[in-house]
Amino acid sequence: MRSKSYQGLPDESRIKKSRMLSNPDYRQKQIAILGSTGSIGVQALDVIRANPDLFQAETLTANFQADKLIEQALEFKPNAVVIADETQYGKVKDALLPHNIKVFAGKKALASIVESEATDLVLNALVGYSGLEPTLRAIRAGKPIALANKETLVVAGELVNRELEHYKVPMIPVDSEHSAIFQCLAGEFHNPVECIYLTASGGPFRGKTRAELEKATFREALKHPNWDMGAKITIDSSTLMNKGFEVIEAKWLFGLKPEQIRVIVHPQSILHSIVQFEDGSMKAQMGLPDMKLPIQYAMAYPQRIRSDFPRFNFLRYPSLSFEDADRSNFPCLNLAYRAMELGGNAACRLNAANEIAVQAFLKEEIRFLEIPELLEFCLENGSHIENPDYDAYVSSDSESREMASNWIREKSKK
């Protein structure tokens, strides 16, 4: 990896900034955004748009949203783009080649583009299991990673951590909760942590009874009260599976035991997470619910840079409330802890089943309360591998998807 003289701009005067920009060794940080057409990717481009002297979009990738990818590329002029859907390669190529933008297609190109010598930081904003291989390829290429794809660590946290350690590559979390924990631990990494608290909004169905959840529709599930997210993560938020995956992610990011990771519901989404140290003191990170803040923090790390994001006003929030998560009506959270208890490939199998379940729910093939039923079936009945390697994760993912699909087909016959 090329040495970099720049790791983000200190929050100082314009004079200081102008001196840095006049330094011949200074250059913009080149960002590869995997999943640029999704919610995180779009907001990352907002950050770049607001800071064009600090960041440059080196690479943009999309799964199938070719028109949106073309629009982004024409504005940000990246060196290269990747459209995973190979059937749309010609469309993207014809639109961008006159602008001297390289165009690639397919999943292999998506995984290999992260190895580009010009890239300084890989922002992985892909959805689901698809984020694992590009993360591993980026690590092995020595690229620092801003991770918004929690499934990378859910599926193969042990493997990813080994690779990070071997290649000495930094990984900065982008999820608001994990960014909060990361920020609270700054300057404290030598101090033992007693526990952490991951906060949850409770999602659109907070406080609903089981009878009400029986009738819940995907349209209702997509109406998150606080956050603007893609369909997959919004459904996961409604089942609390997203919070369960965040628990697993926190285990690998911060080297914690499952019993050290606690979940509390905080409906206002102002206090993003908490670290409690062994002396009993607690540190929390707060702010309005806006994903651009943790995205910018990860992109500029280890510096903080100015922003025009709305500021929190205590007087507008005279009270902040907290409550236990409802694990009875939302058992997906329990399944995440069960997966950690089983270890091995269990979380990989759980994630694969969940991706199938969410797709089925969005297509109205299963009901809301059938999601945890399906996940528990796959978790408890899939082939368990205690010490999986990469190939074992791949086969486990495939097996669990097939098991989940068969469960749905059998359910439809009844």
HUPE-V300572 format. One record per helix or strand of 2 or more residues. SS is the DSSP state (A for helix, B for strand). FROM is the first residue (numbers start at 1). TO is the last residue. Records with the same first field share a line. If there is no record, write none. Layout:
SS: FROM-TO  FROM-TO
This chain:
A: 14-22  39-50  66-76  86-99  107-115  128-140  151-167  176-185  210-214  218-221  231-239  241-254  258-260  291-300  314-316  332-342  346-362  370-381  390-413
B: 29-34  55-62  80-83  102-105  121-124  144-147  171-173  193-200  261-265  271-277  282-286  323-324
